[in-house]
């Protein structure tokens, strides 16, 4: 069995949205961020773990 890419509590970045994973639905291949954003993880969506550069760029208004 493949290990999940994310777990609840991880900080992730997807298409300009920085959020904390609050729910993972493996059956539907969905990740919910902050209870407001539900992202369907398919080939058209790039979702990855965020790092300090993402946080700085989004919260401080740095270069995009």
Buried (B, 14 or more C-beta within 10 A) or exposed (E): EEEEBBEEEBBBBBEEBBBBBBEBEEEEEBBBBEEEEEBEBEEEEEBEEBEEEBEEBBEEEEEE
